[in-house]
Amino acid sequence: MQRIRPIEILLTEVVIYLIIWVANDYMAAMLSLIFGGIFLLILLASLVMELVEKSKVPRLYFTFMWLSVLAPVIAAMLYFLINRGMEWM
């Protein structure tokens, strides 16, 4: 079985977020804030637990979580560069 590379995960997430941004930028802004915040809190909790007690969680998990935090930010920046702002603001 072939392993998915981190760049493929990031690009997939960015494309999904960009589709949402194009469809409805207000909903995309809210979802990006919510999902990005949730992934960030889960990542920080995981890192604290990893410092307290080492676990056998693969490194790919932490990479995936970092990419999941960065993907909505990258998608929002791309949307702002392409559209020069948001319609609802």
N, C-alpha and C positions, 0 to 999 in steps of 0.2 A: 504494500500500500504506500502510495506516495504522500509525503508530508506537505502540508500547505505552508508556504513561506510567509513570513510576516508582511512583506510588501504586498502580497496578494490579499491578505486580510485587510490591510489598510485601504487599498484601492477599492475593494468591494464595499467596505463601510462608507467611504467617501462618495462613491457612486450612489449608494442608497440614500444617503443624506442629501446629496445634490438633487436627486429626483424629488424628494420631499420639499426641498427649498424651491424648486421650480414650480411645483404644484401649488404650494401655499406657504409663503414666506413667514407669515405669523405663526402658523402651526409648527413650521420647521424650527423657528426660533425657540418656541416653548419646548419642543421635543429635544432639541439639541441641549438646552440648558438642563432639562430633567435627566436625560440619559447620560450626558457628560458628567453631571454631578453624582449620579448614582454610581457610575463606573469609577469615578475618582474616590468616593467614600469606600467602596468595596476594595479598591486597590490599596488605599491607605490602611484599612483594617487588616488586610492580608499582609502588608509589609510589617506592621507592628507585631502581628502574631508570629511572623517569620523571625523577627528579631528576638522575641521572647523564647520561642522554641522552634528549632529547625524542623521542617517537615519535608516530605518527599514530593512536594508539588513541583512539577516540571517548570523549567525556566520559560517555556512557551506560554504558560498561563500569565505570568507577569508581563511578558511582551504583549500579549493579546490585550490585557487590561490597559496598558499604556497607550496602545494604538486606539483602543475604544474611547479613551479620553481625548486623544488628539483628533480623531476623525471628524467630529462635529465642528471643531474649531477650524480645521482645514477646509471643510465644505463651506462653512459660513464665509471664510475669507475669499474663497473662489467665487462664491455667489456675489459678494460685494464688489469684487473686481470686475466681474462680467456685467452686472446690472447697475453698478454705481449707486448702491443704496437699496433700501427696502421701500415697497409701495405703501405700506400701512403707516409709516412714520412721517 
